[in-house]
Amino acid sequence: MPIVVDENMMPDIRYIIFRKCTPVWEIPEQRLDDCNLTYLVQGEARYTINDQTVDLSPGSLLVLPRGSICKGVTFPDRLMHCFSVDFALQNAKRQDIAPPFPLNSLPGRHEDIVHLFHELFFAWLNKQPGYVIKSRGLFLQILHRFLELIIYKIDSGAGDSRIARVIRYMAAHYSERISVKMMAEMTSLNPTYFGLLFRQEMGISFNRYLIQIRVRNAADMLASGEYTVSDIAESCGFTDVSHFYKQFKLIKGFPPSHSLPKKF
């Protein structure tokens, strides 16, 4: 049965630790009062979950629902280092739900996730004003990354950082004049190589991607009913209305007028 992900899930964090195990470390058999998420960054461990033995290695993710009966040990020559979070998870109706992950998986060690865990741990440890909100936001980012890797089978953190930087810039400045040459200079790349790298990372050309961003934002503005087509074309970076019409219909399959709200 496929795992169903509730996009409105909200965690309530109860406890966080960055655990560096000693040779005598162990978890005595116990029933969990909260859900638990444990992510190994180094070493190995062996857990027994509801009479099921689970061996963990670097990059392993263990996600236990509330009520699980567990115990665990590490190995003296392979001491476990891990992040561990006790939490509750609720849906939009404030009903308790189980974490949308298999009990044991191997998403691998990802430095961006490790960085998020460190930020989460320090935020929780320092308890500055607003730390609960910050901690929840960071934990949601961590959950999202694990959903990408384990459930959705994608890795948004694996792409070239230079192209990721360009994508963020395009999202913020799509209405301005943007060219391959400008972005190549921003990333210190040759324009020809930049164009090839962008297509390799995104699957389409730089110019096509830019037009898609502009059309997507234009469609949102059209749906609001607050702007004229010519105003929208200019606001979204198109040099003339006829070019906007052509590109909008090419991408959407219908003319801009079809996105205007219907009048009754």
ROSE-116506 format. One line per 10 residues: number of its first residue (from 1); for each residue x, y, z of N, C-alpha, C. Coordinates in steps of 0.1 Angstrom, whole numbers, plus 5000, padded with zeros to 4 digits. Example, Ala and Ser with C-alpha at 12.3 -4.5 7.8 and 13.67 -1.06 7.14 Angstrom:
% ROSE-116506
1	5132 4943 5078 5123 4955 5078 5132 4967 5078; 5128 4978 5071 5137 4989 5071 5129 5000 5079 .
% end
This chain:
% ROSE-116506
1	5008 4988 5000 5000 5000 5000 5009 5013 5000; 5006 5022 4991 5015 5034 4990 5013 5043 5002; 5023 5050 5006 5022 5059 5018 5015 5072 5014; 5005 5076 5021 4998 5088 5019 5004 5099 5027; 5007 5110 5020 5013 5122 5027 5003 5133 5029; 5001 5137 5041 4992 5148 5045 5000 5161 5044; 4998 5169 5034 5005 5181 5032 5003 5191 5043; 4993 5189 5051 4990 5199 5062 4996 5194 5075; 5004 5184 5075 5009 5179 5088 5017 5189 5095; 5016 5189 5109 5023 5199 5117 5029 5192 5129 .
11	5043 5193 5130 5049 5187 5141 5049 5195 5154; 5049 5188 5165 5051 5194 5178 5063 5188 5184; 5074 5195 5185 5087 5190 5189 5087 5189 5204; 5092 5177 5209 5092 5175 5224 5107 5175 5229; 5116 5170 5220 5130 5168 5225 5139 5166 5213; 5151 5172 5214 5161 5170 5203 5174 5168 5209; 5182 5159 5203 5196 5157 5208 5205 5153 5196; 5217 5158 5197 5227 5153 5188 5236 5143 5196; 5234 5131 5194 5239 5120 5202 5252 5115 5197; 5263 5116 5205 5276 5109 5202 5277 5098 5212 .
21	5275 5086 5208 5274 5075 5217 5288 5071 5223; 5287 5066 5235 5299 5060 5242 5298 5045 5240; 5309 5037 5243 5308 5023 5241 5297 5016 5249; 5293 5022 5260 5283 5015 5269 5269 5021 5266; 5267 5029 5256 5254 5035 5254 5244 5024 5249; 5232 5025 5254 5221 5017 5250 5208 5023 5253; 5198 5019 5246 5184 5023 5249 5178 5010 5255; 5174 5011 5268 5167 4999 5274 5153 4998 5268; 5148 4986 5268 5135 4984 5262 5124 4993 5268; 5117 5000 5259 5107 5010 5264 5097 5012 5253 .
31	5085 5017 5258 5074 5021 5249 5075 5036 5247; 5075 5040 5234 5076 5054 5231 5063 5062 5234; 5064 5073 5241 5053 5082 5243 5050 5091 5232; 5061 5093 5224 5060 5102 5212 5065 5095 5200; 5064 5101 5188 5070 5096 5176 5085 5100 5178; 5094 5092 5171 5108 5095 5171 5114 5094 5157; 5123 5103 5154 5130 5103 5141 5145 5103 5145; 5153 5093 5140 5167 5092 5143 5174 5091 5129; 5184 5100 5127 5192 5101 5115 5206 5099 5118; 5212 5088 5113 5226 5085 5116 5236 5092 5106 .
41	5246 5099 5112 5256 5105 5104 5269 5098 5105; 5271 5089 5114 5283 5082 5116 5281 5070 5124; 5289 5059 5122 5289 5047 5130 5277 5038 5126; 5274 5029 5135 5264 5019 5133 5256 5016 5146; 5244 5011 5145 5237 5007 5156 5227 4996 5153; 5222 4989 5163 5212 4979 5161 5200 4981 5170; 5189 4983 5164 5177 4985 5172 5168 4973 5171; 5159 4971 5181 5149 4961 5180 5136 4969 5182; 5127 4968 5172 5115 4976 5171 5103 4966 5171; 5095 4965 5181 5084 4956 5181 5088 4942 5177 .
51	5100 4937 5183 5105 4924 5180 5112 4923 5166; 5113 4934 5159 5120 4934 5146 5133 4940 5147; 5144 4933 5143 5158 4938 5144 5161 4947 5132; 5166 4958 5135 5170 4968 5124 5184 4972 5126; 5192 4971 5116 5206 4975 5116 5207 4988 5109; 5214 4998 5115 5215 5011 5110 5229 5015 5107; 5232 5022 5096 5245 5026 5091 5244 5041 5088; 5256 5047 5085 5255 5062 5081 5245 5064 5070; 5237 5074 5072 5227 5078 5062 5214 5071 5064; 5213 5062 5075 5200 5056 5078 5190 5065 5085 .
61	5178 5063 5082 5167 5071 5089 5157 5061 5095; 5156 5062 5108 5146 5054 5116 5135 5063 5120; 5123 5060 5117 5111 5068 5121 5101 5059 5128; 5099 5061 5141 5091 5053 5149 5078 5060 5153; 5066 5053 5151 5054 5059 5155 5052 5058 5171; 5044 5066 5176 5041 5066 5190 5036 5052 5194; 5040 5047 5206 5036 5034 5210 5045 5023 5206; 5056 5026 5198 5065 5015 5194 5073 5011 5207; 5076 4998 5207 5084 4992 5218 5098 4990 5212; 5108 4997 5217 5121 4996 5211 5133 4995 5221 .
71	5144 4990 5217 5156 4991 5224 5167 4992 5214; 5179 4996 5218 5190 4998 5208 5204 4998 5215; 5214 4994 5207 5228 4994 5211 5236 4999 5199; 5248 5004 5202 5258 5007 5192 5269 4997 5193; 5280 4999 5186 5291 4990 5186 5304 4997 5190; 5312 4992 5199 5324 4999 5204 5333 5004 5193; 5335 4997 5183 5344 5001 5172 5337 5009 5161; 5324 5011 5162 5316 5018 5152 5306 5027 5159; 5310 5035 5168 5301 5043 5177 5292 5052 5169; 5279 5051 5172 5269 5059 5165 5269 5074 5168 .
81	5269 5082 5158 5266 5097 5160 5253 5099 5152; 5243 5105 5159 5230 5107 5152 5223 5119 5158; 5213 5123 5150 5203 5133 5155 5191 5125 5158; 5185 5129 5169 5172 5122 5173 5162 5132 5178; 5150 5131 5173 5139 5141 5176 5127 5133 5181; 5122 5137 5193 5109 5132 5197 5099 5142 5194; 5088 5138 5188 5078 5147 5184 5064 5141 5182; 5054 5149 5182 5040 5145 5178 5037 5151 5165; 5028 5145 5158 5024 5149 5144 5009 5150 5143; 5004 5161 5139 4990 5163 5138 4986 5168 5124 .
91	4973 5166 5120 4968 5171 5107 4961 5184 5110; 4955 5189 5099 4949 5203 5100 4937 5203 5110; 4931 5192 5113 4921 5191 5123 4926 5188 5137; 4939 5189 5139 4945 5187 5152 4944 5173 5157; 4943 5164 5147 4942 5150 5151 4956 5144 5150; 4960 5135 5159 4973 5128 5158 4973 5119 5146; 4985 5120 5139 4987 5111 5127 5001 5105 5128; 5003 5094 5121 5016 5087 5121 5025 5094 5111; 5038 5094 5113 5047 5100 5103 5046 5092 5090; 5047 5099 5079 5045 5093 5066 5058 5087 5060 .
101	5065 5078 5068 5077 5072 5064 5077 5058 5067; 5085 5050 5060 5087 5036 5065 5095 5036 5078; 5094 5025 5085 5101 5024 5098 5117 5026 5096; 5122 5020 5086 5137 5021 5083 5139 5024 5068; 5147 5033 5065 5151 5036 5051 5165 5041 5051; 5170 5043 5039 5184 5047 5037 5185 5058 5027; 5181 5070 5031 5181 5082 5022 5196 5086 5019; 5205 5081 5027 5219 5085 5026 5223 5098 5034; 5235 5100 5035 5240 5112 5042 5240 5124 5033; 5233 5134 5036 5233 5146 5028 5237 5158 5036 .
111	5247 5165 5032 5252 5176 5040 5242 5187 5043; 5233 5190 5033 5223 5200 5036 5213 5196 5047; 5210 5183 5048 5202 5178 5059 5209 5179 5072; 5222 5175 5072 5230 5176 5084 5230 5190 5089; 5232 5199 5080 5233 5214 5083 5219 5218 5090; 5208 5214 5084 5195 5217 5089 5193 5211 5104; 5198 5199 5106 5197 5193 5119 5206 5201 5129; 5218 5205 5125 5226 5213 5134 5219 5226 5138; 5213 5233 5128 5205 5245 5130 5194 5243 5140; 5187 5232 5138 5176 5228 5146 5180 5226 5160 .
121	5191 5218 5162 5196 5215 5175 5200 5227 5183; 5207 5236 5176 5212 5249 5182 5200 5258 5186; 5190 5259 5177 5179 5267 5180 5171 5262 5192; 5170 5249 5193 5163 5242 5204 5171 5244 5217; 5184 5243 5216 5193 5244 5228 5194 5258 5233; 5195 5268 5224 5196 5282 5229 5183 5288 5234; 5172 5283 5229 5159 5288 5233 5158 5303 5233; 5162 5310 5222 5160 5324 5221 5145 5327 5218; 5140 5339 5220 5126 5342 5217 5122 5338 5203; 5111 5330 5202 5107 5325 5189 5113 5312 5185 .
131	5120 5306 5194 5127 5293 5191 5117 5282 5187; 5105 5282 5193 5096 5271 5190 5092 5272 5175; 5089 5284 5170 5085 5286 5156 5096 5282 5147; 5108 5287 5151 5120 5285 5143 5123 5270 5142; 5122 5263 5153 5125 5249 5154 5115 5241 5145; 5102 5245 5146 5092 5238 5139 5095 5240 5124; 5098 5252 5120 5101 5255 5106 5113 5247 5101; 5123 5246 5108 5135 5238 5104 5132 5223 5103; 5124 5218 5113 5120 5204 5113 5111 5201 5101; 5102 5210 5097 5094 5208 5085 5103 5207 5073 .
141	5113 5216 5072 5123 5215 5061 5129 5201 5060; 5133 5196 5072 5140 5183 5073 5130 5172 5068; 5117 5173 5073 5107 5163 5069 5105 5164 5054; 5105 5176 5048 5103 5177 5034 5114 5171 5026; 5126 5173 5030 5138 5167 5023 5137 5152 5024; 5133 5146 5035 5132 5132 5036 5120 5127 5027; 5109 5135 5026 5098 5131 5017 5103 5131 5003; 5111 5141 4999 5116 5141 4986 5124 5128 4983; 5133 5125 4992 5143 5114 4989 5136 5100 4990; 5127 5099 5000 5122 5085 5003 5108 5083 4996 .
151	5099 5093 4996 5086 5091 4990 5085 5095 4976; 5090 5108 4973 5088 5113 4960 5099 5109 4950; 5110 5104 4956 5121 5099 4947 5128 5110 4939; 5130 5121 4945 5137 5132 4939 5147 5138 4949; 5157 5146 4944 5167 5151 4953 5169 5166 4949; 5162 5175 4955 5164 5189 4951 5177 5195 4956; 5184 5187 4964 5197 5192 4969 5209 5187 4961; 5206 5179 4951 5217 5173 4943 5222 5181 4931; 5214 5191 4927 5218 5199 4916 5230 5208 4917; 5235 5213 4906 5246 5222 4907 5242 5235 4914 .
161	5250 5239 4924 5247 5251 4932 5247 5264 4924; 5254 5264 4913 5254 5276 4905 5241 5278 4898; 5236 5267 4893 5223 5268 4886 5212 5270 4896; 5213 5265 4908 5203 5267 4919 5203 5282 4922; 5214 5289 4922 5215 5303 4925 5208 5311 4914; 5210 5307 4901 5204 5313 4890 5189 5312 4891; 5184 5300 4894 5170 5298 4895 5163 5307 4906; 5170 5309 4917 5165 5318 4927 5165 5332 4922; 5175 5336 4915 5176 5350 4909 5165 5352 4899; 5162 5342 4891 5152 5343 4880 5138 5345 4887 .
171	5136 5337 4897 5123 5338 4904 5120 5352 4910; 5131 5358 4914 5129 5372 4920 5130 5383 4910; 5136 5381 4898 5139 5392 4889 5133 5389 4875; 5123 5380 4874 5118 5376 4861 5113 5387 4852; 5109 5398 4859 5103 5409 4852 5113 5418 4846; 5126 5416 4849 5137 5424 4845 5144 5418 4832; 5153 5426 4827 5160 5420 4815 5171 5410 4821; 5169 5398 4817 5179 5387 4821 5183 5380 4809; 5196 5377 4808 5202 5370 4796 5212 5359 4801; 5214 5350 4791 5224 5340 4794 5238 5346 4798 .
181	5241 5357 4790 5254 5363 4793 5255 5369 4808; 5244 5375 4812 5243 5381 4826 5245 5370 4836; 5237 5359 4834 5238 5348 4844 5251 5340 4844; 5257 5340 4832 5270 5333 4831 5281 5342 4838; 5280 5355 4837 5289 5363 4845 5287 5362 4860; 5274 5361 4864 5271 5360 4878 5277 5347 4884; 5277 5336 4876 5282 5323 4881 5297 5321 4876; 5303 5331 4870 5317 5330 4866 5319 5318 4856; 5310 5317 4847 5311 5306 4837 5311 5312 4823; 5317 5305 4814 5316 5308 4799 5301 5307 4795 .
191	5296 5317 4787 5282 5317 4783 5277 5304 4777; 5286 5299 4768 5282 5286 4761 5281 5275 4771; 5291 5274 4780 5291 5263 4790 5279 5265 4799; 5276 5277 4803 5265 5280 4812 5252 5275 4806; 5250 5278 4793 5238 5273 4786 5237 5258 4786; 5248 5251 4783 5248 5237 4783 5245 5231 4797; 5251 5237 4807 5249 5233 4821 5235 5235 4825; 5229 5246 4822 5215 5249 4825 5206 5239 4819; 5208 5236 4807 5199 5226 4800 5201 5212 4806; 5213 5209 4810 5216 5196 4816 5209 5195 4830 .
201	5209 5205 4837 5203 5205 4851 5188 5206 4850; 5183 5214 4841 5168 5217 4842 5160 5210 4831; 5167 5205 4821 5160 5197 4810 5155 5206 4799; 5156 5219 4800 5152 5228 4789 5162 5240 4789; 5161 5248 4778 5170 5259 4777 5168 5270 4787; 5177 5278 4789 5176 5290 4798 5165 5299 4794; 5164 5302 4781 5154 5312 4777 5140 5306 4778; 5139 5293 4775 5126 5286 4776 5121 5286 4791; 5130 5284 4800 5127 5283 4814 5122 5297 4819; 5129 5307 4814 5126 5321 4818 5112 5325 4813 .
211	5109 5321 4801 5095 5324 4795 5085 5316 4803; 5087 5304 4808 5078 5297 4816 5075 5304 4829; 5086 5309 4835 5084 5316 4848 5075 5328 4845; 5078 5336 4835 5070 5348 4832 5056 5345 4829; 5053 5334 4821 5039 5330 4818 5032 5326 4830; 5038 5318 4839 5032 5313 4851 5028 5325 4860; 5036 5335 4861 5033 5347 4869 5022 5355 4862; 5023 5356 4849 5013 5363 4841 4999 5357 4843; 4998 5344 4844 4986 5337 4846 4980 5340 4859; 4988 5341 4869 4983 5345 4883 4977 5359 4883 .
221	4984 5368 4876 4980 5382 4875 4967 5383 4867; 4966 5375 4856 4953 5376 4849 4941 5371 4857; 4944 5360 4865 4933 5354 4873 4928 5364 4883; 4936 5373 4887 4932 5383 4898 4921 5393 4892; 4922 5395 4879 4913 5405 4873 4916 5419 4875; 4928 5422 4881 4931 5436 4885 4939 5443 4875; 4944 5436 4864 4953 5443 4855 4949 5440 4840; 4953 5449 4831 4950 5447 4817 4961 5437 4812; 4958 5432 4800 4968 5422 4794 4981 5429 4791; 4980 5442 4786 4992 5449 4782 5001 5452 4795 .
231	4994 5456 4806 5001 5458 4818 5008 5446 4823; 5001 5435 4822 5007 5422 4827 5019 5418 4818; 5018 5420 4805 5029 5416 4796 5041 5424 4800; 5040 5437 4802 5051 5445 4806 5056 5442 4820; 5047 5439 4830 5051 5436 4843 5059 5423 4844; 5056 5414 4835 5062 5400 4835 5074 5399 4826; 5079 5410 4820 5092 5410 4813 5091 5408 4798; 5078 5409 4792 5077 5407 4778 5078 5421 4771; 5085 5421 4760 5088 5433 4753 5076 5439 4746; 5067 5430 4741 5055 5435 4735 5044 5425 4737 .
241	5031 5430 4735 5019 5422 4738 5018 5410 4729; 5021 5412 4716 5020 5401 4706 5029 5390 4710; 5041 5393 4714 5050 5382 4718 5045 5375 4731; 5039 5383 4740 5033 5377 4752 5022 5367 4748; 5013 5372 4739 5001 5363 4735 5007 5350 4729; 5017 5351 4720 5022 5339 4714 5028 5330 4724; 5036 5334 4733 5043 5325 4742 5033 5320 4752; 5023 5328 4757 5013 5323 4766 5005 5312 4760; 5000 5314 4748 4992 5303 4742 5001 5291 4739; 5014 5292 4735 5022 5281 4733 5024 5273 4745 .
251	5026 5279 4757 5028 5272 4769 5015 5267 4776; 5005 5275 4776 4993 5272 4783 4983 5264 4774; 4984 5266 4761 4974 5260 4752 4962 5268 4749; 4961 5279 4755 4949 5288 4753 4954 5303 4754; 4947 5312 4749 4951 5326 4749 4950 5332 4763; 4957 5343 4766 4956 5350 4779 4942 5353 4783; 4933 5357 4774 4920 5361 4777 4912 5350 4784; 4916 5337 4782 4909 5326 4789 4912 5325 4804; 4922 5332 4808 4926 5332 4822 4920 5343 4830; 4913 5353 4823 4906 5364 4830 4894 5358 4837 .
261	4891 5363 4849 4879 5359 4856 4866 5361 4849; 4857 5352 4849 4845 5353 4842 4836 5364 4849; 4829 5372 4841 4820 5382 4847 4806 5377 4845; 4798 5378 4856 4784 5373 4855 4774 5384 4856 .
% end
